[in-house]
Amino acid sequence: MGVHRPLNQPAAAGLPADLLAAIAAPGGGRVVLILGAGCSHEQPTGLPLSGDLSQECHRRLVADRVLGADVVADPRDLSTVAQAVFNLTGGQGDLVERFPPDRFRNAEPNNGYLILAALLIEGAVSCGMTLNFDLAASTALGQLGAGDSVSTIGGPEEHHRLGARNLIYLHRNIASDPDRLILRRTALEEEWRGRWEEVVVRRIVGGPMTVFVGLGSPAGVLVETTQRILGNLRGVGATVYVVDPLEAERSAFFAALGLAPELYVQMGWTEFMQHLADRLIFEHRASIERECRSLINDLGLDQEDVPGVCERLGALDIIKLGRLRATWVLESRSYLPFREVALRLLADILLVVGMVERLSGMRANFREEGLVEFSAMGRVAEVIVCSGGGWMRWAQLEASLAFRLQQLDRQGRKPSAALVAGVVGGRAQIATPVNIAGETDSNDVALGAPGFTIVTVDELRERPGLVREVIG
């Protein structure tokens, strides 16, 4: 998903230095993203841009005799089409029905939205404020198992639910009453002055860095909303950038805002989000490397290839890394943020992976399923790597491993061993043999195939010869 670089190289040439620093700042929460239709245009979300949507809806409204052909001066301005429909029908339902609404409800998130969900869960982005009506961003949060870590605010009736990290539908979304969607300038004026949109913007967008992404169409409501937001930002001295794939001189939206040219970044939605994620991963890698070196010094361990192992781990994209962390600490969640895993647990796992590399002469590569693939000369050994977190006992660990083996078997994966850390108590406390399959039927995938071996990190350090058990 992203392009990753060695630790001593810059993470994302092309993005402003202060924005890169903000996304990776300790404590996070320094970046607010304001999203336009360009974010939902990229595949597989594939929704039309505002002008194209407006023109198609206008064509159908004319064909269906809701509007006369000469009623709207600019059929590509959704605001004027919405106003014309409202003037003739007293509502917006005829327009919204021609979006069509199910396409917006069931919009599949593209990679940019998935990265946004990850950055919200990580806390690197404090708010994604969308001016779109589709639900792709919410679906992305669901796919990553965000749960209650991110508050989703669909309208003023949910204002009380604002949290530390938020996804806000500033103009409401397709699940709302069609007449409550902010499509017309008059509706924007009514909603803004002293009401929820103004209050939300003042509370949320007052941070040090606000980025407008994918708002390339100069539709009336979008421009006016953006200008109102900018008015609030000028009052607090926040830094603002506009990101769009067009050249700055071709962006009618940017021209309408009257901002300085250096505040424009020419880049597409998903590419932009990948660069932000790469910068955060770059920082996480540095933290893990420091912890690995600290653990080596504290325990007097061998000097493993820490930079090489961490670089290969960091070659995964942010989504795969979050999923890998969840499987490594035996979490049921789909995605586990970096801040919720003790660095020493990660360092312990990575150092023993480096140890297996050194002892076996094989090279480790990481997979989001929690597997580590050790390979050399065409031979590959798949190993489950996990940690009990320093509190889990053997019975619970083996039950968790049996479940993981069941999941992996459905994917056609057949790991030969598990390398585990952080388990409390001795193995003698339970009756189950090292081979957790025991004498069971070889077809019993709940316990794995015969020969599946569990080796602890401490056992491998005490008896390096056990590496043969790990790699088969």
QUIMO-V659905 format. One record per helix or strand of 3 or more residues. SS is the DSSP state (h for helix, s for strand). FROM is the first residue (numbers start at 1). LEN is the number of residues. If there is no record, write none. Layout:
# QUIMO-V659905
ss = (SS:SS)
from = (FROM:FROM)
len = (LEN:LEN)
This chain:
# QUIMO-V659905
ss = (h:s:h:h:h:h:h:h:s:h:h:s:h:s:h:h:h:s:h:s:h:h:h:s:h:h:h:h:h:s:s:s:h:s:h:s:h:h)
from = (17:31:37:50:78:93:101:111:125:136:147:151:156:166:178:185:196:209:220:239:248:252:261:264:269:306:318:338:343:363:371:379:394:417:427:453:457:464)
len = (7:5:5:14:12:4:5:12:6:8:3:3:6:4:3:8:9:5:17:6:3:6:3:3:31:9:11:3:18:4:6:15:17:8:3:4:6:8)
